[in-house]
Amino acid sequence: MALLNEFSLPPEAISHKQLTSLLAGAPKEIVMTNEETSLLSKEEEIFEELIKNWSCLSKELLATLNKKPNCLFANREKKSIMALGALEAHLHLALQAQKES
């Protein structure tokens, strides 16, 4: 017997047995200790620093590619030049996505 359906109203009353059954089937709540929270905060801080460094490096790389110095393309095959173009496009998309998040 379903107590709640996504299209029905909640029941006006529920028995203790039904409530216990719902509680037993509910996912357990995750409780974090201060140490775990601190560790998570440190990991988030490290990740944000990595994203910042990646962003700066990507912008620097894009600036270099936008200048299109002949020395970058002189000794490369067509496939290699096309790969650099694809890299440039993907970096632009990734930086835009990072800015939006």
Biopython code that builds the backbone (N, CA, C, O; Angstrom):
import numpy as np
from Bio.PDB.StructureBuilder import StructureBuilder

atoms = [
    (1, "MET", "N", (0.851, -1.185, 0.000)),
    (1, "MET", "CA", (0.000, 0.000, 0.000)),
    (1, "MET", "C", (0.887, 1.235, 0.000)),
    (1, "MET", "O", (1.710, 1.402, 0.900)),
    (2, "ALA", "N", (0.738, 2.073, -0.960)),
    (2, "ALA", "CA", (1.544, 3.285, -1.055)),
    (2, "ALA", "C", (0.912, 4.378, -0.212)),
    (2, "ALA", "O", (-0.276, 4.671, -0.342)),
    (3, "LEU", "N", (1.716, 4.974, 0.651)),
    (3, "LEU", "CA", (1.199, 6.058, 1.483)),
    (3, "LEU", "C", (1.151, 7.369, 0.718)),
    (3, "LEU", "O", (0.177, 8.116, 0.812)),
    (4, "LEU", "N", (2.192, 7.645, -0.032)),
    (4, "LEU", "CA", (2.246, 8.881, -0.797)),
    (4, "LEU", "C", (2.484, 8.553, -2.249)),
    (4, "LEU", "O", (3.306, 7.701, -2.587)),
    (5, "ASN", "N", (1.789, 9.208, -3.061)),
    (5, "ASN", "CA", (1.934, 9.074, -4.495)),
    (5, "ASN", "C", (2.220, 10.479, -4.998)),
    (5, "ASN", "O", (1.734, 11.446, -4.411)),
    (6, "GLU", "N", (2.971, 10.615, -6.034)),
    (6, "GLU", "CA", (3.340, 11.969, -6.451)),
    (6, "GLU", "C", (2.136, 12.783, -6.902)),
    (6, "GLU", "O", (2.225, 14.006, -7.013)),
    (7, "PHE", "N", (0.977, 12.101, -7.171)),
    (7, "PHE", "CA", (-0.207, 12.818, -7.630)),
    (7, "PHE", "C", (-1.302, 12.895, -6.572)),
    (7, "PHE", "O", (-2.349, 13.488, -6.830)),
    (8, "SER", "N", (-1.098, 12.323, -5.408)),
    (8, "SER", "CA", (-2.144, 12.338, -4.381)),
    (8, "SER", "C", (-1.741, 13.236, -3.222)),
    (8, "SER", "O", (-0.569, 13.557, -3.029)),
    (9, "LEU", "N", (-2.739, 13.626, -2.470)),
    (9, "LEU", "CA", (-2.490, 14.441, -1.283)),
    (9, "LEU", "C", (-1.962, 13.545, -0.168)),
    (9, "LEU", "O", (-2.252, 12.349, -0.154)),
    (10, "PRO", "N", (-1.201, 14.093, 0.754)),
    (10, "PRO", "CA", (-0.722, 13.271, 1.874)),
    (10, "PRO", "C", (-1.913, 12.859, 2.741)),
    (10, "PRO", "O", (-2.913, 13.573, 2.819)),
    (11, "PRO", "N", (-1.795, 11.710, 3.385)),
    (11, "PRO", "CA", (-2.912, 11.261, 4.236)),
    (11, "PRO", "C", (-3.071, 12.175, 5.444)),
    (11, "PRO", "O", (-2.111, 12.795, 5.902)),
    (12, "GLU", "N", (-4.301, 12.247, 5.952)),
    (12, "GLU", "CA", (-4.560, 13.081, 7.129)),
    (12, "GLU", "C", (-4.002, 12.439, 8.389)),
    (12, "GLU", "O", (-3.679, 13.129, 9.356)),
    (13, "ALA", "N", (-3.890, 11.114, 8.374)),
    (13, "ALA", "CA", (-3.366, 10.402, 9.532)),
    (13, "ALA", "C", (-2.507, 9.248, 9.039)),
    (13, "ALA", "O", (-2.681, 8.747, 7.928)),
    (14, "ILE", "N", (-1.565, 8.835, 9.904)),
    (14, "ILE", "CA", (-0.689, 7.709, 9.579)),
    (14, "ILE", "C", (-0.469, 6.913, 10.856)),
    (14, "ILE", "O", (-0.289, 7.481, 11.933)),
    (15, "SER", "N", (-0.486, 5.626, 10.727)),
    (15, "SER", "CA", (-0.317, 4.785, 11.917)),
    (15, "SER", "C", (1.159, 4.738, 12.301)),
    (15, "SER", "O", (2.044, 5.023, 11.495)),
    (16, "HIS", "N", (1.389, 4.374, 13.538)),
    (16, "HIS", "CA", (2.756, 4.240, 14.035)),
    (16, "HIS", "C", (3.503, 3.172, 13.238)),
    (16, "HIS", "O", (4.684, 3.327, 12.931)),
    (17, "LYS", "N", (2.800, 2.083, 12.906)),
    (17, "LYS", "CA", (3.402, 0.992, 12.139)),
    (17, "LYS", "C", (3.825, 1.480, 10.745)),
    (17, "LYS", "O", (4.911, 1.147, 10.270)),
    (18, "GLN", "N", (2.957, 2.271, 10.096)),
    (18, "GLN", "CA", (3.284, 2.810, 8.765)),
    (18, "GLN", "C", (4.463, 3.788, 8.855)),
    (18, "GLN", "O", (5.352, 3.778, 8.004)),
    (19, "LEU", "N", (4.459, 4.620, 9.883)),
    (19, "LEU", "CA", (5.530, 5.587, 10.070)),
    (19, "LEU", "C", (6.862, 4.888, 10.311)),
    (19, "LEU", "O", (7.887, 5.289, 9.758)),
    (20, "THR", "N", (6.848, 3.848, 11.132)),
    (20, "THR", "CA", (8.061, 3.081, 11.404)),
    (20, "THR", "C", (8.576, 2.417, 10.134)),
    (20, "THR", "O", (9.782, 2.353, 9.896)),
    (21, "SER", "N", (7.648, 1.927, 9.327)),
    (21, "SER", "CA", (8.025, 1.290, 8.065)),
    (21, "SER", "C", (8.687, 2.307, 7.128)),
    (21, "SER", "O", (9.700, 2.008, 6.496)),
    (22, "LEU", "N", (8.116, 3.493, 7.046)),
    (22, "LEU", "CA", (8.710, 4.551, 6.201)),
    (22, "LEU", "C", (10.090, 4.947, 6.704)),
    (22, "LEU", "O", (11.023, 5.119, 5.920)),
    (23, "LEU", "N", (10.208, 5.089, 8.005)),
    (23, "LEU", "CA", (11.479, 5.486, 8.611)),
    (23, "LEU", "C", (12.553, 4.438, 8.385)),
    (23, "LEU", "O", (13.710, 4.781, 8.140)),
    (24, "ALA", "N", (12.191, 3.174, 8.464)),
    (24, "ALA", "CA", (13.153, 2.087, 8.260)),
    (24, "ALA", "C", (13.661, 2.068, 6.822)),
    (24, "ALA", "O", (14.816, 1.720, 6.578)),
    (25, "GLY", "N", (12.818, 2.437, 5.878)),
    (25, "GLY", "CA", (13.220, 2.423, 4.468)),
    (25, "GLY", "C", (13.877, 3.703, 3.996)),
    (25, "GLY", "O", (14.381, 3.765, 2.875)),
    (26, "ALA", "N", (13.879, 4.721, 4.833)),
    (26, "ALA", "CA", (14.459, 6.011, 4.435)),
    (26, "ALA", "C", (15.978, 5.938, 4.432)),
    (26, "ALA", "O", (16.565, 5.232, 5.251)),
    (27, "PRO", "N", (16.628, 6.670, 3.506)),
    (27, "PRO", "CA", (18.094, 6.683, 3.503)),
    (27, "PRO", "C", (18.630, 7.341, 4.774)),
    (27, "PRO", "O", (18.047, 8.286, 5.305)),
    (28, "LYS", "N", (19.734, 6.821, 5.229)),
    (28, "LYS", "CA", (20.350, 7.353, 6.448)),
    (28, "LYS", "C", (20.951, 8.731, 6.175)),
    (28, "LYS", "O", (21.498, 8.986, 5.102)),
    (29, "GLU", "N", (20.839, 9.601, 7.158)),
    (29, "GLU", "CA", (21.393, 10.951, 7.047)),
    (29, "GLU", "C", (22.898, 10.892, 7.303)),
    (29, "GLU", "O", (23.352, 10.229, 8.236)),
    (30, "ILE", "N", (23.653, 11.579, 6.479)),
    (30, "ILE", "CA", (25.107, 11.593, 6.631)),
    (30, "ILE", "C", (25.480, 12.708, 7.604)),
    (30, "ILE", "O", (25.174, 13.879, 7.380)),
    (31, "VAL", "N", (26.134, 12.325, 8.665)),
    (31, "VAL", "CA", (26.572, 13.287, 9.664)),
    (31, "VAL", "C", (28.093, 13.346, 9.602)),
    (31, "VAL", "O", (28.772, 12.326, 9.718)),
    (32, "MET", "N", (28.615, 14.546, 9.420)),
    (32, "MET", "CA", (30.065, 14.713, 9.306)),
    (32, "MET", "C", (30.615, 15.309, 10.592)),
    (32, "MET", "O", (29.996, 16.172, 11.214)),
    (33, "THR", "N", (31.777, 14.835, 10.971)),
    (33, "THR", "CA", (32.449, 15.387, 12.138)),
    (33, "THR", "C", (33.140, 16.682, 11.741)),
    (33, "THR", "O", (33.270, 16.988, 10.555)),
    (34, "ASN", "N", (33.579, 17.434, 12.726)),
    (34, "ASN", "CA", (34.306, 18.677, 12.450)),
    (34, "ASN", "C", (35.577, 18.403, 11.655)),
    (34, "ASN", "O", (35.955, 19.183, 10.781)),
    (35, "GLU", "N", (36.232, 17.284, 11.969)),
    (35, "GLU", "CA", (37.458, 16.911, 11.260)),
    (35, "GLU", "C", (37.164, 16.637, 9.784)),
    (35, "GLU", "O", (37.909, 17.073, 8.906)),
    (36, "GLU", "N", (36.068, 15.908, 9.516)),
    (36, "GLU", "CA", (35.682, 15.613, 8.136)),
    (36, "GLU", "C", (35.294, 16.888, 7.396)),
    (36, "GLU", "O", (35.637, 17.057, 6.226)),
    (37, "THR", "N", (34.582, 17.784, 8.071)),
    (37, "THR", "CA", (34.193, 19.057, 7.478)),
    (37, "THR", "C", (35.420, 19.891, 7.165)),
    (37, "THR", "O", (35.492, 20.529, 6.114)),
    (38, "SER", "N", (36.387, 19.889, 8.074)),
    (38, "SER", "CA", (37.630, 20.631, 7.870)),
    (38, "SER", "C", (38.413, 20.066, 6.692)),
    (38, "SER", "O", (38.961, 20.814, 5.882)),
    (39, "LEU", "N", (38.459, 18.740, 6.605)),
    (39, "LEU", "CA", (39.161, 18.086, 5.507)),
    (39, "LEU", "C", (38.487, 18.407, 4.178)),
    (39, "LEU", "O", (39.158, 18.677, 3.182)),
    (40, "LEU", "N", (37.151, 18.377, 4.170)),
    (40, "LEU", "CA", (36.405, 18.706, 2.960)),
    (40, "LEU", "C", (36.657, 20.153, 2.560)),
    (40, "LEU", "O", (36.835, 20.445, 1.377)),
    (41, "SER", "N", (36.675, 21.054, 3.521)),
    (41, "SER", "CA", (36.946, 22.459, 3.232)),
    (41, "SER", "C", (38.344, 22.631, 2.639)),
    (41, "SER", "O", (38.535, 23.420, 1.714)),
    (42, "LYS", "N", (39.310, 21.899, 3.166)),
    (42, "LYS", "CA", (40.678, 21.962, 2.659)),
    (42, "LYS", "C", (40.723, 21.446, 1.223)),
    (42, "LYS", "O", (41.391, 22.036, 0.375)),
    (43, "GLU", "N", (40.013, 20.340, 0.943)),
    (43, "GLU", "CA", (39.972, 19.789, -0.407)),
    (43, "GLU", "C", (39.304, 20.777, -1.372)),
    (43, "GLU", "O", (39.756, 20.939, -2.506)),
    (44, "GLU", "N", (38.236, 21.432, -0.926)),
    (44, "GLU", "CA", (37.575, 22.433, -1.760)),
    (44, "GLU", "C", (38.514, 23.607, -2.043)),
    (44, "GLU", "O", (38.554, 24.129, -3.157)),
    (45, "GLU", "N", (39.257, 24.008, -1.032)),
    (45, "GLU", "CA", (40.212, 25.107, -1.183)),
    (45, "GLU", "C", (41.297, 24.745, -2.203)),
    (45, "GLU", "O", (41.660, 25.561, -3.051)),
    (46, "ILE", "N", (41.807, 23.521, -2.111)),
    (46, "ILE", "CA", (42.836, 23.050, -3.050)),
    (46, "ILE", "C", (42.262, 23.001, -4.457)),
    (46, "ILE", "O", (42.920, 23.411, -5.414)),
    (47, "PHE", "N", (41.021, 22.495, -4.590)),
    (47, "PHE", "CA", (40.383, 22.417, -5.900)),
    (47, "PHE", "C", (40.191, 23.811, -6.502)),
    (47, "PHE", "O", (40.470, 24.021, -7.683)),
    (48, "GLU", "N", (39.722, 24.749, -5.704)),
    (48, "GLU", "CA", (39.512, 26.115, -6.200)),
    (48, "GLU", "C", (40.831, 26.744, -6.649)),
    (48, "GLU", "O", (40.864, 27.473, -7.640)),
    (49, "GLU", "N", (41.908, 26.468, -5.933)),
    (49, "GLU", "CA", (43.226, 26.975, -6.318)),
    (49, "GLU", "C", (43.666, 26.356, -7.643)),
    (49, "GLU", "O", (44.217, 27.047, -8.500)),
    (50, "LEU", "N", (43.424, 25.054, -7.810)),
    (50, "LEU", "CA", (43.757, 24.392, -9.078)),
    (50, "LEU", "C", (42.951, 24.984, -10.234)),
    (50, "LEU", "O", (43.492, 25.203, -11.317)),
    (51, "ILE", "N", (41.674, 25.243, -10.011)),
    (51, "ILE", "CA", (40.832, 25.845, -11.052)),
    (51, "ILE", "C", (41.352, 27.243, -11.407)),
    (51, "ILE", "O", (41.393, 27.616, -12.580)),
    (52, "LYS", "N", (41.741, 27.995, -10.407)),
    (52, "LYS", "CA", (42.275, 29.342, -10.644)),
    (52, "LYS", "C", (43.557, 29.264, -11.477)),
    (52, "LYS", "O", (43.733, 30.025, -12.429)),
    (53, "ASN", "N", (44.447, 28.342, -11.113)),
    (53, "ASN", "CA", (45.697, 28.174, -11.864)),
    (53, "ASN", "C", (45.430, 27.717, -13.289)),
    (53, "ASN", "O", (46.050, 28.212, -14.231)),
    (54, "TRP", "N", (44.497, 26.762, -13.451)),
    (54, "TRP", "CA", (44.134, 26.279, -14.785)),
    (54, "TRP", "C", (43.580, 27.418, -15.626)),
    (54, "TRP", "O", (43.916, 27.549, -16.803)),
    (55, "SER", "N", (42.740, 28.232, -15.027)),
    (55, "SER", "CA", (42.133, 29.351, -15.748)),
    (55, "SER", "C", (43.203, 30.333, -16.227)),
    (55, "SER", "O", (43.176, 30.768, -17.378)),
    (56, "CYS", "N", (44.124, 30.674, -15.367)),
    (56, "CYS", "CA", (45.206, 31.605, -15.742)),
    (56, "CYS", "C", (46.072, 31.015, -16.853)),
    (56, "CYS", "O", (46.407, 31.699, -17.820)),
    (57, "LEU", "N", (46.427, 29.752, -16.708)),
    (57, "LEU", "CA", (47.255, 29.087, -17.714)),
    (57, "LEU", "C", (46.525, 28.981, -19.049)),
    (57, "LEU", "O", (47.127, 29.171, -20.106)),
    (58, "SER", "N", (45.239, 28.681, -19.002)),
    (58, "SER", "CA", (44.447, 28.579, -20.234)),
    (58, "SER", "C", (44.360, 29.925, -20.936)),
    (58, "SER", "O", (44.482, 30.000, -22.158)),
    (59, "LYS", "N", (44.148, 30.987, -20.169)),
    (59, "LYS", "CA", (44.083, 32.334, -20.761)),
    (59, "LYS", "C", (45.422, 32.715, -21.397)),
    (59, "LYS", "O", (45.459, 33.331, -22.462)),
    (60, "GLU", "N", (46.504, 32.347, -20.743)),
    (60, "GLU", "CA", (47.834, 32.619, -21.278)),
    (60, "GLU", "C", (48.061, 31.845, -22.577)),
    (60, "GLU", "O", (48.590, 32.388, -23.547)),
    (61, "LEU", "N", (47.662, 30.593, -22.587)),
    (61, "LEU", "CA", (47.782, 29.759, -23.777)),
    (61, "LEU", "C", (46.934, 30.316, -24.922)),
    (61, "LEU", "O", (47.383, 30.355, -26.068)),
    (62, "LEU", "N", (45.714, 30.744, -24.611)),
    (62, "LEU", "CA", (44.850, 31.331, -25.640)),
    (62, "LEU", "C", (45.442, 32.621, -26.200)),
    (62, "LEU", "O", (45.368, 32.868, -27.403)),
    (63, "ALA", "N", (46.019, 33.430, -25.345)),
    (63, "ALA", "CA", (46.644, 34.670, -25.805)),
    (63, "ALA", "C", (47.783, 34.357, -26.770)),
    (63, "ALA", "O", (47.943, 35.030, -27.788)),
    (64, "THR", "N", (48.565, 33.345, -26.453)),
    (64, "THR", "CA", (49.671, 32.947, -27.325)),
    (64, "THR", "C", (49.138, 32.412, -28.652)),
    (64, "THR", "O", (49.661, 32.751, -29.713)),
    (65, "LEU", "N", (48.104, 31.582, -28.597)),
    (65, "LEU", "CA", (47.523, 31.045, -29.827)),
    (65, "LEU", "C", (46.874, 32.146, -30.674)),
    (65, "LEU", "O", (46.905, 32.087, -31.903)),
    (66, "ASN", "N", (46.291, 33.140, -30.017)),
    (66, "ASN", "CA", (45.646, 34.231, -30.758)),
    (66, "ASN", "C", (46.654, 35.103, -31.503)),
    (66, "ASN", "O", (46.330, 35.687, -32.537)),
    (67, "LYS", "N", (47.872, 35.191, -30.981)),
    (67, "LYS", "CA", (48.919, 35.958, -31.667)),
    (67, "LYS", "C", (49.357, 35.247, -32.933)),
    (67, "LYS", "O", (49.848, 35.871, -33.874)),
    (68, "LYS", "N", (49.171, 33.921, -32.946)),
    (68, "LYS", "CA", (49.549, 33.054, -34.065)),
    (68, "LYS", "C", (50.962, 33.328, -34.583)),
    (68, "LYS", "O", (51.148, 33.597, -35.770)),
    (69, "PRO", "N", (51.943, 33.260, -33.707)),
    (69, "PRO", "CA", (53.319, 33.467, -34.181)),
    (69, "PRO", "C", (53.715, 32.349, -35.148)),
    (69, "PRO", "O", (53.371, 31.184, -34.948)),
    (70, "ASN", "N", (54.428, 32.721, -36.176)),
    (70, "ASN", "CA", (54.826, 31.759, -37.210)),
    (70, "ASN", "C", (55.625, 30.586, -36.647)),
    (70, "ASN", "O", (55.535, 29.468, -37.156)),
    (71, "CYS", "N", (56.399, 30.838, -35.606)),
    (71, "CYS", "CA", (57.221, 29.762, -35.050)),
    (71, "CYS", "C", (56.366, 28.629, -34.477)),
    (71, "CYS", "O", (56.831, 27.492, -34.400)),
    (72, "LEU", "N", (55.119, 28.922, -34.071)),
    (72, "LEU", "CA", (54.246, 27.870, -33.543)),
    (72, "LEU", "C", (53.738, 26.947, -34.639)),
    (72, "LEU", "O", (53.470, 25.772, -34.392)),
    (73, "PHE", "N", (53.606, 27.475, -35.844)),
    (73, "PHE", "CA", (52.966, 26.717, -36.909)),
    (73, "PHE", "C", (53.915, 26.307, -38.034)),
    (73, "PHE", "O", (53.549, 25.501, -38.890)),
    (74, "ALA", "N", (55.105, 26.845, -38.037)),
    (74, "ALA", "CA", (56.020, 26.628, -39.164)),
    (74, "ALA", "C", (56.375, 25.159, -39.383)),
    (74, "ALA", "O", (56.337, 24.694, -40.522)),
    (75, "ASN", "N", (56.708, 24.435, -38.364)),
    (75, "ASN", "CA", (57.188, 23.065, -38.519)),
    (75, "ASN", "C", (56.143, 22.015, -38.141)),
    (75, "ASN", "O", (56.494, 20.880, -37.816)),
    (76, "ARG", "N", (54.883, 22.381, -38.181)),
    (76, "ARG", "CA", (53.825, 21.447, -37.779)),
    (76, "ARG", "C", (53.073, 20.935, -39.001)),
    (76, "ARG", "O", (52.949, 21.618, -40.017)),
    (77, "GLU", "N", (52.587, 19.736, -38.867)),
    (77, "GLU", "CA", (51.753, 19.166, -39.916)),
    (77, "GLU", "C", (50.350, 19.747, -39.824)),
    (77, "GLU", "O", (49.992, 20.355, -38.815)),
    (78, "LYS", "N", (49.549, 19.563, -40.881)),
    (78, "LYS", "CA", (48.195, 20.115, -40.906)),
    (78, "LYS", "C", (47.347, 19.583, -39.761)),
    (78, "LYS", "O", (46.575, 20.330, -39.160)),
    (79, "LYS", "N", (47.484, 18.291, -39.454)),
    (79, "LYS", "CA", (46.700, 17.698, -38.370)),
    (79, "LYS", "C", (47.058, 18.333, -37.025)),
    (79, "LYS", "O", (46.189, 18.534, -36.176)),
    (80, "SER", "N", (48.322, 18.642, -36.842)),
    (80, "SER", "CA", (48.772, 19.265, -35.602)),
    (80, "SER", "C", (48.204, 20.681, -35.474)),
    (80, "SER", "O", (47.804, 21.098, -34.387)),
    (81, "ILE", "N", (48.173, 21.397, -36.565)),
    (81, "ILE", "CA", (47.611, 22.759, -36.561)),
    (81, "ILE", "C", (46.107, 22.699, -36.298)),
    (81, "ILE", "O", (45.564, 23.523, -35.562)),
    (82, "MET", "N", (45.440, 21.713, -36.907)),
    (82, "MET", "CA", (44.007, 21.541, -36.655)),
    (82, "MET", "C", (43.754, 21.190, -35.187)),
    (82, "MET", "O", (42.772, 21.645, -34.602)),
    (83, "ALA", "N", (44.627, 20.393, -34.599)),
    (83, "ALA", "CA", (44.495, 20.029, -33.187)),
    (83, "ALA", "C", (44.645, 21.257, -32.295)),
    (83, "ALA", "O", (43.937, 21.392, -31.296)),
    (84, "LEU", "N", (45.562, 22.148, -32.652)),
    (84, "LEU", "CA", (45.712, 23.391, -31.879)),
    (84, "LEU", "C", (44.453, 24.253, -31.994)),
    (84, "LEU", "O", (44.043, 24.895, -31.027)),
    (85, "GLY", "N", (43.845, 24.260, -33.183)),
    (85, "GLY", "CA", (42.586, 24.990, -33.358)),
    (85, "GLY", "C", (41.475, 24.407, -32.502)),
    (85, "GLY", "O", (40.692, 25.141, -31.900)),
    (86, "ALA", "N", (41.412, 23.080, -32.452)),
    (86, "ALA", "CA", (40.411, 22.420, -31.617)),
    (86, "ALA", "C", (40.677, 22.711, -30.134)),
    (86, "ALA", "O", (39.748, 22.950, -29.363)),
    (87, "LEU", "N", (41.944, 22.687, -29.753)),
    (87, "LEU", "CA", (42.309, 23.005, -28.376)),
    (87, "LEU", "C", (41.856, 24.419, -28.027)),
    (87, "LEU", "O", (41.302, 24.656, -26.954)),
    (88, "GLU", "N", (42.095, 25.341, -28.933)),
    (88, "GLU", "CA", (41.695, 26.728, -28.714)),
    (88, "GLU", "C", (40.180, 26.824, -28.506)),
    (88, "GLU", "O", (39.722, 27.502, -27.587)),
    (89, "ALA", "N", (39.411, 26.152, -29.350)),
    (89, "ALA", "CA", (37.952, 26.180, -29.221)),
    (89, "ALA", "C", (37.501, 25.578, -27.893)),
    (89, "ALA", "O", (36.627, 26.127, -27.222)),
    (90, "HIS", "N", (38.101, 24.448, -27.515)),
    (90, "HIS", "CA", (37.715, 23.795, -26.266)),
    (90, "HIS", "C", (38.102, 24.630, -25.046)),
    (90, "HIS", "O", (37.372, 24.658, -24.056)),
    (91, "LEU", "N", (39.231, 25.299, -25.113)),
    (91, "LEU", "CA", (39.627, 26.166, -24.001)),
    (91, "LEU", "C", (38.646, 27.323, -23.841)),
    (91, "LEU", "O", (38.279, 27.685, -22.723)),
    (92, "HIS", "N", (38.226, 27.901, -24.969)),
    (92, "HIS", "CA", (37.235, 28.983, -24.899)),
    (92, "HIS", "C", (35.942, 28.488, -24.239)),
    (92, "HIS", "O", (35.394, 29.152, -23.359)),
    (93, "LEU", "N", (35.464, 27.321, -24.670)),
    (93, "LEU", "CA", (34.236, 26.760, -24.101)),
    (93, "LEU", "C", (34.400, 26.454, -22.614)),
    (93, "LEU", "O", (33.511, 26.750, -21.815)),
    (94, "ALA", "N", (35.518, 25.871, -22.251)),
    (94, "ALA", "CA", (35.754, 25.513, -20.853)),
    (94, "ALA", "C", (35.848, 26.749, -19.963)),
    (94, "ALA", "O", (35.322, 26.755, -18.850)),
    (95, "LEU", "N", (36.511, 27.786, -20.445)),
    (95, "LEU", "CA", (36.616, 29.014, -19.652)),
    (95, "LEU", "C", (35.252, 29.682, -19.494)),
    (95, "LEU", "O", (34.935, 30.227, -18.437)),
    (96, "GLN", "N", (34.458, 29.632, -20.546)),
    (96, "GLN", "CA", (33.118, 30.206, -20.450)),
    (96, "GLN", "C", (32.263, 29.419, -19.451)),
    (96, "GLN", "O", (31.535, 30.009, -18.652)),
    (97, "ALA", "N", (32.353, 28.098, -19.499)),
    (97, "ALA", "CA", (31.611, 27.259, -18.556)),
    (97, "ALA", "C", (32.074, 27.502, -17.129)),
    (97, "ALA", "O", (31.260, 27.549, -16.207)),
    (98, "GLN", "N", (33.373, 27.655, -16.949)),
    (98, "GLN", "CA", (33.908, 27.914, -15.608)),
    (98, "GLN", "C", (33.428, 29.271, -15.089)),
    (98, "GLN", "O", (33.143, 29.421, -13.901)),
    (99, "LYS", "N", (33.340, 30.245, -15.974)),
    (99, "LYS", "CA", (32.879, 31.580, -15.573)),
    (99, "LYS", "C", (31.406, 31.542, -15.168)),
    (99, "LYS", "O", (30.995, 32.257, -14.254)),
    (100, "GLU", "N", (30.613, 30.713, -15.843)),
    (100, "GLU", "CA", (29.175, 30.616, -15.564)),
    (100, "GLU", "C", (28.876, 29.838, -14.288)),
    (100, "GLU", "O", (27.789, 29.972, -13.725)),
    (101, "SER", "N", (29.822, 29.028, -13.825)),
    (101, "SER", "CA", (29.547, 28.203, -12.640)),
    (101, "SER", "C", (29.847, 28.936, -11.359)),
    (101, "SER", "O", (29.669, 28.382, -10.274)),
]
sb = StructureBuilder()
sb.init_structure("model")
sb.init_model(0)
sb.init_chain("A")
sb.init_seg("    ")
for serial, (resi, resn, name, xyz) in enumerate(atoms, 1):
    if name == "N":
        sb.init_residue(resn, " ", resi, " ")
    sb.init_atom(name, np.array(xyz, "f"), 0.0, 1.0, " ", f" {name:<3s}", serial, name[0])
structure = sb.get_structure()
